[in-house]
Structures are given as structure tokens and as C-alpha cells.
Amino acid sequence: MLTGYQPQWMWVHGRFAENFSLVASDDTGRIVALGPKDAVRARYPRATWEPWPNKVLVPGTVNTHSHSFQHLLRGLAVDQPFLIWRDQALYRLTPYLNPNALYLGAKLAFSEMILQGITTVVDFFYLHDHGLDNDLAVIQAAQEVGIRLILARTFYDWEGAPEAYRETPEEAVNRTRILAGRYRNNPMVHIHPAPHSVHGASDAMIDAAVGLARDLKAPYHMHIAEEPFEVDEQRKKTGLSPVEHLAQLNALDSSLIAVHLTWASPQDAALLGQASARLAYCPSSNMFLADGVTPLKMLRDAGVQVGLGTDGGCSNNRASVYEEMRMAALLQKVGSLDATILTHQEVWNMGTENGADMLRVDAGRLEENRLADFVGIDLTHVSLLPWSQETLLANIVYAMSPAAVRNVVVGGRKIVQEGQLETEDVQALSRNIQQLIRNWM
């Protein structure tokens, strides 16, 4: 089935265009036509046309780092330093997180994300509990909500972590390979290895994850230099920074998606740039946990490509890439005392096409043959007013309320219609989650 969309404006070819139409196929999940309204309508007279008056059509945003289960822990251990937050929120409640709880938490996270215009999400998931049932629960939740999922299946063997997080390198490789094989031809689910960190994964575990990623020809994800304790611990152990240690392990290449890099040094930036590594930048989480300010200019100048992530629901407490665009720009400006250091156009690219490119997902831009992942924004919403063709993108980045996101299409499938999630009974989900939390308490 072909559906044509006729908004008032469309973000295409790096600018806003008026009277452009788009035709999407829900069979292939791709954009089949894009261009001036009359020409596109003439090419596809049998398409079912859907007018989007007073809307602008933009690419869906890409969330390059999150932890879906942490939505169940939102509001816990707030206003605490990292290690206390970790122990009081994550580690304390891990025993309650069975497949049903993880399924509900993932549904909550993915529902909130897609209602706020996220069409692709990385779930950096480490609560495997010695098998695949928990991983499959998260994947099921994503498929039912309709969001495009990258499951960054985490390799974790630090003995100080809860037992449910831990596997041997052999177990992690075998289980991740099973999932990768199962979803090899599924355009809505991708499996990436993810050695947790130099703190949470042994050298053997890191080697196993990186080797599997290269074998699968997939990216691999890793928390790196998020907190000072991680950097100090590694220097005491090896005399090297976490990045330098990874270089020694031959684990730096263009498939690396480093998460945070809050405490990266100039030497680290040079190594990462030489390797063409990527960064999943999570500014709200870095502020919430008082991690620090990632040296973004230094990393970008070195050649590191940057995407944006929300991180977990209890280390940010919101789930919007538009919010991360705003926070990234503002934090970098105040951190450098330079209002020009990061522009609204640059953070827009980070939250859309950069994120898609680093994940190797054919989305993030509105072009023929790309995935039909896009969002309709209400141009009459008070948070965008006044706007012009010159100011609209800046208003989306710096001013827009989540309520202005009215329509979301993923793979040609209509997921959100006029602000309502079509794939999920949000009220029933709310009741189920509140009952689950009452049982815990």
C-alpha cells in the first residue's frame, strides 16, 4: 500500500520546502517518492493521500543510547552522586526485574520515545539473567510499539555487579550470535555487541565483543570515560586512560560507538579521531549525574562523529532527542563561554542523520529509497510561534514543546496519529506499571 503525505512544509535537502509531497510504502517501509506536490501526485495517482495541514514533516530522530528498563526506576535515587545512584537505583532493584517487568518497562520507554518523535532507539541492555528471555522481552516490546530497535547486547563480567548482569565471554558471544541470526533479515531489529566499559568488562570480554562485532560487520557500543573514578581506576591499573587501554587491545576502529567520553583527554581525542570512532553524546544524563561536560569541540575537531542519546529513564528522566539537541547546544555554550561553539543546525544533524549513519540505519534524512521514518509537527503550536522559514528549525531545537509532535511514521507504518499512540493502550500500560511498582514497594 502506498500512502502520500501532503504537509504545509517539509525538511528536505537541508532546507524547508513548501508544497512538497512524500509517498511511502508500508510494504517496503521506504520512501518511494519525494518532490513538488503536483509532480509526485502525477507519478502516483493511486496512492492514498493524507493531508497534513498546518504541519511540517521532518525526519524521525535517532536515540543513540538508552536503557529502557530504567524507566521503571524513574524518580529513585535522584540528587545523588553516580556510585550512590547506581547502588540505590539499579543494583537495589535488579532482583525485581523479571521478563514481565522488563517488557513493561521497555513498553513505557519506547512509548514515551515514539510519542516525542524518536523513530530509532539503541537499547544498551545488560540485564540478561543467564539467558535470552529478558532480551526477547525488550525486543517484543519494541515490535509491539512500532519503534525501530538497536539492541546493544551488553557484555558484562565485573564481579561487583549483580549476578543477573554477568556472563562469561563465551556465553555472551553465543547468546548474542543467536539473536543476531534470528533478526538478521528484520529491518526493525538490529543486534550490536556492547562491551559495557573498561570497568564492567574484562579485557577478555572486550576482546570477545569487538571480535563478534567485526565478525557480524556491526558497530559495537561501550561506555568510555563517563566518570572520573573509571579513568583513575584504569590509570592505576595500567598507567593508561580507558581510550589508550582500548587502543592497546586493538579495540579502536570506525565501528566503535563510544558513549559519554566526558573525561576524554586530547590524547584520547586524537586516538579516537584516527580510528574514525563515533560518540553517543548524552548531555542531560551527564548533567543529571554531575558527570561533567564532554569536550565536544575537541572530539569533533579530531574527527569524531557525534550522535545524541537520552540515556536511561532514571539518569535523565526524560526521553526526547529534541530535548538532547537543546541541552547539547546549551551545555556546550556555557561550558566554553562561547555562544557560537555549537549551532542549532549542528545539533539537529546529530539527532537525525548523524545518529542514523553511525548506527548504519538508512534513515535520518528524507530522501527517496531511504526508510520512511518521519514526524509531523504542528506549526500552530504555541511553543513554535512565531516562525518563518528562516527561524523554524531553531524554534524546533530551542523552543518546541513535546506536545507539538502530532504524527509519527516508522517504516511507512502510522504509529502516532494526532498525538495518540495507535499501537498501544497507554492507559492500560499505566495501570499495569503502577501495579507492578506497588507490588515492589
C-alpha positions, 0 to 999 in steps of 0.5 A: 500500500502506498500512502502520500503525505501532503504537509504545509512544509517539509525538511528536505535537502537541508532546507524547508520546502513548501508544497512538497509531497512524500509517498511511502510504502508500508510494504517496503517501509521506504520512501518511494517518492519525494518532490513538488506536490503536483509532480509526485501526485502525477507519478502516483495517482493511486496512492492514498493521500493524507493531508497534513495541514498546518504541519511540517514533516521532518525526519524521525530522530535517532536515540543513540543510547538508552536503557529502557528498563530504567524507566521503571526506576524513574524518580529513585535515587535522584540528587545523588552522586553516580556510585550512590545512584547506581547502588540505590537505583539499579543494583537495589532493584535488579532482583525485581526485574523479571521478563514481565517487568522488563517488557513493561518497562521497555513498553513505557520507554519506547512509548514515551520515545515514539510519542516525542518523535524518536523513530530509532532507539539503541537499547544498551541492555545488560540485564540478561539473567543467564539467558535470552528471555529478558532480551526477547522481552525488550525486543517484543516490546519494541515490535509491539510499539512500532519503534525501530530497535538497536539492541546493544547486547551488553557484555558484562563480567565485573564481579561487583555487579549483580549476578543477573548482569554477568556472563562469561565471554563465551556465553555472551558471544553465543547468546548474542550470535543467536539473536543476531541470526534470528533478526538478521533479515528484520529491518526493525531489529538490529543486534550490536555487541556492547562491551559495557566499559573498561570497568564492567568488562574484562579485557577478555570480554572486550576482546570477545565483543569487538571480535563478534562485532567485526565478525557480524560487520556491526558497530559495537557500543561501550561506555568510555570515560563517563566518570572520573573514578573509571579513568583513575581506576584504569590509570592505576591499573595500567598507567593508561586512560580507558581510550589508550587501554582500548587502543592497546587491545586493538579495540579502536576502529570506525565501528566503535560507538563510544558513549559519554567520553566526558573525561576524554583527554586530547590524547584520547581525542586524537586516538579516537579521531584516527580510528574514525570512532563515533560518540553517543553524546548524552548531555542531560544524563551527564548533567543529571549525574554531575558527570561533567561536560564532554569536550565536544569541540575537541572530539569533533575537531579530531574527527569524531562523529557525534550522535545524541542519546537520552540515556536511561529513564532514571539518569535523565528522566526524560526521553526526547532527542529534541530535548538532547539537541537543546541541552547539547547546544546549551551545555556546550555554550556555557561550558566554553563561554562561547555562544557560537561553539555549537549551532542549532543546525549542528545539533539537529544533524546529530539527532537525525542523520548523524545518529542514523549513519553511525548506527548504519540505519538508512534513515535520518534524512528524507530522501527517496529509497531511504526508510520512511521514518518521519514526524509531523509537527504542528506549526500552530503550536504555541511553543513554535510561534512565531516562525518563518522559514528562516527561524523554524528549525531553531524554534524546533531545537530551542523552543518546541514543546513535546506536545507539538509532535502530532504524527509519527511514521516508522517504516511507512507504518502510522504509529502516532496519529494526532498525538495518540499512540495507535499501537498501544493502550497507554492507559492500560500500560499505566495501570499495569506499571503502577501495579507492578511498582506497588507490588515492589514497594 
